[in-house]
């Protein structure tokens, strides 16, 4: 297998073209790498995985280097967390009430429609 340029960067459009051509023409990873002069068939496999899980937009994300090991997000003050949880519970209850109300209205409309016939 010919060696490509080390650390060569490929555009998102090129990656999309490669994966879509491979799928359309039912090429293997090696055949695709040879045809598009990509250094490794495992790179093609990674592109296909990204394409299938994230779609073509996934190619725009920079993936070089190590993942960040940033510190965990700051904890909210206890009072703020309690307020947010109470708000979530209130909104869930309101949402459930509105769903039930909508179901009642639709049932009533269905009954009115039946009476007319």
Residue pairs with C-beta under 8 A, 6 or more apart in sequence:
1 30
1 33
1 34
1 41
2 34
2 37
3 39
4 37
4 38
4 39
4 40
5 39
6 39
8 39
10 18
10 38
12 56
12 59
12 60
14 36
15 47
15 50
15 51
15 59
16 51
16 56
16 59
18 32
18 36
18 38
18 44
18 47
19 44
19 47
19 48
19 51
21 27
21 32
21 35
21 36
22 29
22 32
22 44
22 48
23 48
27 35
28 41
29 41
29 42
29 44
29 45
29 48
30 41
32 38
32 41
32 44
33 39
33 40
33 41
33 43
33 44
38 44
47 59
50 58
50 59
51 58
51 59
54 61
75 81
76 84
